[in-house]
């Protein structure tokens, strides 16, 4: 069932984005009087379709993209017969270069607008919920495995990132922070101010969503919210509302202290000092093989909650949408220098895992908006067979006044398709490798 939920979200998200992308090309082409022969979401073989006017609309069996076939255009169909015939006034090749440029940018434009609108809607509808810098300075952080590797410690109070103050605890693991060159965290520890360098290529430590849980979180006070049946906590008589004050004589204030206090205690009993209704009790509790005692907890630290008007949401949502593009452009650039590992490239399996095993509409639209912006950015890359490749050749034509030959465009298209196929095989291979190494 988990796999079906992930696959369904991926298929729905891609279908929406690919459909809108190809619709951008179709509408721009029809606006300039070009004949659009086919519009497809997904690649052949065709599952279902119908013809409306001059255009055949269909859904393909391979849901990893889509296409619009415009008459007189050298595209992935490589229709040599049509290109060898006399140009017709309704064909792509018969139109001025500036019109053809707009057609090729139509899909990218629609994806950018879609991504911006999704981010604006999410900001307006959901607002923001986060733990602030002030709360980090009051309570400190819990430093997990990845944080400890670079020198962060439990209780550290992070003052800034590379000299710049931050707003939310989420900023500490943002792309801007992890991709910084020569970056550092300024930390207050035991009354001293120190710098913890962010290593070159540190972002490679965050290959999946689970790895984020191994970095840092804000420390939070807690109380017991529920006790699992048959667990050590139930046998010891713990109940909802209890506050755990100490473990084996060591003071406990934050949940991460309890987690780390139970580590390596599997199969043993621990002594807990428990606060209940103004009294303190001592409980001997058995620890499970998973280093847990079988309780759920309530986080007693109230996050900051902000709501925005539509007028405020428009610039903030737009900034976030383009922020995604900037971070991915920086990551791509650092991939060529070797600072960011190419193993971070994900294919359809990795994208499905990002959506997650539960259907959460807020998360669904957040991921879909992010993919929409990335899809626009990737399509703008000057690779033949992508929109950016066509744009590159059209700009050359507009500057030089001379169009590349059809034979050159056909060969470029073939090379581009090979490049894209290699990238797809590499991405799927990464997905499979990650699946087996993390499962």
KOLNU-851670 format. One record per residue (C-alpha): z, x, y. Coordinates in steps of 0.25 Angstrom, whole numbers, padded with zeros to 4 digits, always signed. Example, Ala and Ser with C-alpha at 12.3 -4.5 7.8 and 13.67 -1.06 7.14 Angstrom:
BEGIN
+0031+0049-0018+0029+0055-0004
//
This chain:
BEGIN
+0000+0000+0000+0003+0011+0010-0011+0017+0007-0017+0004+0010-0010+0002+0023-0014+0016+0028-0028+0014+0024-0029+0000+0030-0024+0005+0043-0034+0017+0043-0045+0007+0040-0042-0003+0051-0039+0008+0061-0052+0015+0058-0060+0002+0057-0055-0002+0071-0058+0012+0077-0072+0015+0070-0076+0000+0073-0073+0002+0088-0079+0016+0089-0092+0011+0083-0092-0001+0091-0091+0008+0104-0104+0014+0099-0111+0001+0096-0107-0006+0109-0112+0006+0117-0125+0007+0109-0128-0008+0111-0125-0007+0126-0136+0002+0127-0146-0006+0119-0145+0003+0106-0147-0003+0093-0135-0002+0084-0139-0003+0069-0126-0002+0062-0111-0003+0065-0101+0001+0054-0086+0003+0053-0085+0012+0041-0096+0020+0034-0106+0014+0023-0106+0008+0013-0106-0005+0021-0095-0015+0016-0099-0026+0025-0108-0028+0037-0116-0038+0046-0127-0037+0056-0126-0042+0070-0138-0041+0079-0144-0027+0077-0132-0021+0071-0126-0020+0057-0111-0020+0057-0103-0016+0044-0091-0010+0038-0092+0002+0029-0085+0006+0017-0080+0020+0022-0070+0017+0033-0070+0031+0040-0079+0028+0052-0091+0020+0056-0104+0020+0063-0114+0014+0072-0129+0016+0069-0137+0016+0082-0152+0016+0082-0158+0029+0085-0146+0037+0084-0144+0050+0075-0131+0046+0068-0124+0047+0055-0135+0038+0049-0145+0049+0051-0156+0039+0052-0168+0048+0053-0179+0037+0051-0174+0030+0063-0173+0043+0071-0187+0046+0067-0193+0033+0073-0197+0031+0087-0185+0029+0097-0182+0014+0100-0176+0009+0113-0164+0004+0106-0161+0017+0099-0149+0026+0103-0159+0038+0105-0167+0030+0115-0156+0028+0125-0151+0038+0136-0141+0048+0132-0130+0043+0141-0131+0029+0133-0131+0036+0120-0119+0044+0124-0111+0031+0128-0115+0026+0114-0109+0038+0107-0096+0038+0116-0095+0023+0113-0086+0024+0101-0078+0035+0106-0075+0027+0119-0071+0015+0111-0061+0023+0102-0055+0029+0115-0053+0015+0121-0048+0010+0108-0038+0021+0107-0033+0019+0121-0032+0004+0120-0024+0006+0107-0014+0016+0114-0013+0007+0127-0010-0005+0118+0001+0002+0110+0008+0008+0122+0008-0006+0129+0012-0014+0116+0022-0004+0110+0026+0005+0122+0034+0017+0118+0046+0020+0109+0051+0034+0108+0063+0043+0109+0063+0051+0122+0065+0065+0127+0078+0061+0132+0083+0056+0118+0078+0069+0112+0086+0076+0122+0098+0068+0119+0097+0068+0103+0088+0079+0100+0078+0080+0089+0079+0080+0073+0070+0091+0069+0064+0090+0056+0056+0099+0047+0044+0102+0056+0053+0103+0068+0062+0113+0062+0050+0122+0058+0047+0125+0073+0062+0126+0077+0067+0113+0081+0080+0108+0077+0088+0095+0075+0095+0092+0089+0085+0099+0097+0082+0092+0111+0068+0094+0114+0066+0096+0129+0051+0097+0131+0038+0101+0124+0032+0114+0129+0039+0112+0142+0035+0097+0144+0045+0086+0143+0041+0075+0133+0045+0060+0133+0046+0056+0118+0051+0062+0106+0036+0059+0100+0031+0069+0111+0038+0081+0103+0028+0079+0091+0016+0075+0099+0002+0081+0098+0004+0087+0112+0017+0094+0107+0012+0099+0094-0002+0104+0099+0004+0112+0110+0001+0126+0111+0013+0135+0113+0021+0122+0114+0036+0121+0112+0048+0112+0112+0059+0115+0122+0072+0112+0114+0087+0111+0118+0095+0115+0107+0110+0118+0107+0110+0118+0122+0099+0129+0122+0084+0126+0126+0074+0133+0117+0059+0132+0114+0053+0128+0101+0039+0132+0100+0028+0122+0094+0021+0131+0084+0006+0132+0085+0000+0122+0075+0013+0114+0074+0005+0101+0074+0000+0105+0060+0014+0102+0055+0012+0087+0058+0001+0084+0048+0006+0070+0045+0015+0059+0051+0026+0063+0041+0027+0076+0047+0031+0071+0061+0044+0066+0054+0046+0080+0050+0046+0085+0065+0057+0079+0074+0063+0066+0078+0074+0062+0088+0088+0062+0083+0094+0048+0083+0107+0043+0080+0107+0032+0068+0115+0022+0060+0113+0017+0046+0104+0005+0046+0103+0002+0031+0108+0007+0018+0099+0008+0006+0103+0001-0007+0108+0011-0018+0108+0023-0008+0119+0033-0005+0122+0026+0008+0124+0012+0001+0133+0018-0010+0141+0025+0001+0143+0012+0009+0135+0015+0021+0130+0003+0029+0121-0001+0041+0127+0003+0054+0134+0015+0049+0133+0028+0057+0133+0041+0050+0141+0051+0058+0142+0063+0049+0137+0069+0035+0145+0078+0028+0153+0081+0040+0141+0084+0049+0140+0075+0061+0128+0065+0061+0122+0059+0073+0107+0058+0071+0099+0053+0059+0092+0067+0057+0106+0073+0055+0109+0064+0043+0095+0066+0037+0097+0081+0038+0111+0080+0033+0106+0073+0020+0095+0083+0018+0098+0091+0005+0109+0082+0001+0101+0074-0009+0110+0069-0021+0123+0073-0014+0133+0065-0007+0136+0066+0008+0148+0062+0017+0144+0053+0028+0153+0049+0040+0149+0035+0044+0152+0027+0057+0154+0012+0054+0160+0002+0064+0167+0012+0072+0173+0019+0059+0169+0031+0051+0167+0032+0036+0164+0043+0026+0154+0040+0016+0149+0048+0004+0134+0046+0003+0124+0050-0008+0112+0057-0003+0099+0053-0010+0088+0062-0016+0080+0060-0003+0092+0065+0005+0095+0051+0011+0107+0042+0009+0099+0028+0010+0101+0023+0024+0092+0018+0035+0096+0021+0049+0095+0015+0063+0090+0025+0074+0100+0023+0085+0092+0030+0096+0085+0020+0105+0070+0025+0108+0064+0024+0122+0055+0011+0122+0044+0010+0133+0035-0002+0136+0022+0000+0145+0014-0010+0153-0001-0011+0150-0003-0003+0163+0006+0008+0158+0000+0007+0144-0014+0010+0148-0012+0024+0153-0002+0028+0143-0010+0023+0131-0022+0030+0136-0015+0043+0138-0010+0042+0123-0024+0039+0118-0030+0051+0125-0018+0059+0121-0022+0057+0106-0035+0063+0109-0030+0075+0117-0020+0078+0106-0031+0077+0095-0041+0086+0103-0030+0096+0105-0027+0096+0090-0042+0097+0087-0043+0109+0096-0031+0116+0089-0037+0113+0076-0049+0122+0079-0040+0133+0083-0032+0131+0070-0019+0127+0077-0020+0113+0071-0023+0112+0057-0036+0105+0052-0027+0099+0041-0022+0089+0052-0035+0082+0052-0034+0069+0045-0044+0059+0038-0043+0045+0034-0031+0047+0025-0023+0054+0035-0026+0043+0046-0022+0032+0036-0008+0040+0034-0007+0040+0049-0008+0025+0050+0004+0025+0040+0008+0016+0028+0013+0004+0036+0005-0005+0045+0011-0003+0059+0001-0009+0069+0007+0000+0081+0005+0012+0072-0009+0007+0068-0014+0006+0082-0008+0019+0086-0015+0026+0075-0028+0019+0078-0027+0022+0093-0025+0036+0090-0037+0037+0080-0046+0030+0090-0043+0041+0100-0045+0052+0089-0058+0045+0084-0063+0045+0098-0060+0060+0100-0065+0064+0087-0078+0056+0089-0080+0064+0102-0081+0077+0095-0095+0084+0096-0098+0083+0081-0111+0077+0077-0110+0064+0070-0098+0060+0079-0100+0053+0093-0096+0066+0099-0108+0073+0093-0117+0063+0098-0111+0064+0112-0113+0079+0112-0128+0078+0109-0129+0067+0119-0122+0075+0130-0131+0087+0127-0143+0077+0128-0138+0072+0142-0136+0086+0147-0148+0093+0142-0158+0081+0143-0162+0084+0128-0158+0076+0116-0155+0083+0103-0166+0080+0093-0164+0070+0082-0164+0080+0071-0153+0088+0078-0145+0076+0079-0147+0072+0065-0143+0086+0060-0131+0086+0070-0127+0073+0064-0127+0078+0050-0119+0090+0053-0109+0081+0061-0108+0072+0048-0105+0084+0040-0094+0089+0049-0088+0075+0050-0088+0074+0034-0082+0087+0033-0071+0083+0043-0068+0070+0035-0068+0078+0022-0058+0088+0028-0049+0077+0034-0049+0069+0021-0045+0082+0014-0034+0084+0024-0029+0070+0021-0029+0072+0006-0022+0086+0007-0011+0080+0016-0009+0068+0007-0007+0077-0005+0002+0087+0002+0011+0077+0009+0012+0067-0003
//
